[in-house]
Amino acid sequence: MQTGATTRTILVVDDDPDFLAQQQMQLEAAHFKVLAAPGVQEARHLLEECQPDLAVLDLMMEDADGGFALSYHLRKKYPGVPIIMVTAVTSQTGLDFTPSGPEQKSWVKADVILPKPVRFEQLKREIDRLLARKP
Amino acid sequence: MTEQLRILVVDDEPGMRTGIERTLRRFSVTLPDIEGEVAFELQAVDSGEAALAQIEASGPDILLLDHKLPGMSGLDVLHELAESKRDILTIMITAYASLDTAITATRRGAYDFLAKPFTPEELKAAVRKAAKHLLLQRQARRLAEEKRQVRFQFISVLGHELKAPLAAVEGYLNILRDRSVGDNPAVYQQAVERSLVRLQGMRKLILDLLDLTRIESGNRRRDLANLDVCEVAKNAIETLIPEATAKRVAVELATPGPVPMRADRGDLEMILNNLVSNAVKYNREGGQVRVTVEGQDETVRIAVADTGIGMSAQEAAQLFREFSRIKNPQTRSILGSGLGLSIVKKVAALYGGDVQVQSEPGVGSTFRVTLHPAELGGEAARAAAPPAPPAS
């Protein structure tokens, strides 16, 4: 176990209870503190109470663009918190949401977009990279 | 709804062209079958060559085509049109009723004939018939396309609904294989339990899908028997005892006496299993479910009332659609295929009946099904029948 001083808090939002549980299990095993929210409302409540070090959001939640709205809210409230967007959009609709330039990245308000299904090692690598950038 | 159809008149006699134009200019056709009215826009040309150019330019719906033309004949025009596979209905105008011309023209796709000389009434009758045919044909095509779209959408949502549990189980299996979440055995146990729950959900979805297919195929032979609806309800309640006990929900059949009904047992089971299962699933801890059955004057009424989370009128309006699941924090952890109520509604319709819901958020919901056993077959036959073919 790492000491409290270095424990980073990750907000995970996903409307699939098992995807949420799996991320939580794996992140906790990797010594992160996890705030798990099954929806946009719950995530907003959690954000009122504390500031995470990083957020992992599912793009398509109950109202289709819930993830977008939440990332916008998060960016406004805590501008420095990196956001990883996880999405099944590409495999579901064939649309490619991968941001190709800085311009698009600012529009989707995410630092990284990962297509579902995400391997945990891949997610972990992105989390470590984004957290290392932070002071 | 007034629809505008374009008529192109092709005749080399100027008198003929103006005569037709005068007759049809203010003419309109009412089609009660499709609640439509048709008005006409007229264009006229004097040769087959000009006709083809005009068709290319403005795409008319109906062609009034003279057989005898100076350059290319009416039959030549027909031939060209058949090649281009255009959606045009042709009425051939022939100088005299010639059997040969009629046969050749029909082979080349003409829809009708008008023999010269004809009265304005004969012309209107021919145009009325053609317009009706054209619109019914287009409507049938539109319906077929809509049906195809609905199917397509259904399959794509179904694909997603099947993929989600697979991905969840896959994720847990990866965790179990890699032992990637530490040493706590309880966490691994949770992974196994949740995998089983998701697989169960997937099985339920597939079973519901088979039920739905069975209802919609319509041609399945129903095993009609004289049943006691109360007994079927009792069985449905018994199968759900484990779920009810786990939630401490008391399920009560409030009707003691037998309610006889001539029906297919499988159909009644689909209705009762789905409604009672929902009443337990969406109930609160320690809540109640009350099932009542009533038979009177050829009508059987089933009501399933719960003391559960209830829903708003807006949510209730979405309820009977396929894959429609109400998503809110209270329903999030409840698994369901999203097909149950759609199945109940379809089965009820087979018996000339319906299902209705009355609900209050936080208080509970009551689902009421009405069945008219004597009407079995009528609705089924109608539902299974293909769209009416265009009348000719």
Chai-1 contact restraints between the chains, C-beta under 6 A:
chainA,res_idxA,chainB,res_idxB,connection_type,confidence,min_distance_angstrom,max_distance_angstrom,comment,restraint_id
A,P17,B,S333,contact,1.0,0.0,6.0,A-B,restraint_1
A,D18,B,A168,contact,1.0,0.0,6.0,A-B,restraint_2
A,D18,B,R194,contact,1.0,0.0,6.0,A-B,restraint_3
A,Q22,B,G171,contact,1.0,0.0,6.0,A-B,restraint_4
A,M25,B,V181,contact,1.0,0.0,6.0,A-B,restraint_5
A,M25,B,V187,contact,1.0,0.0,6.0,A-B,restraint_6
A,Q26,B,V181,contact,1.0,0.0,6.0,A-B,restraint_7
A,A29,B,V181,contact,1.0,0.0,6.0,A-B,restraint_8
A,A29,B,G182,contact,1.0,0.0,6.0,A-B,restraint_9
A,P38,B,R332,contact,1.0,0.0,6.0,A-B,restraint_10
A,E62,B,K327,contact,1.0,0.0,6.0,A-B,restraint_11
A,P117,B,A167,contact,1.0,0.0,6.0,A-B,restraint_12
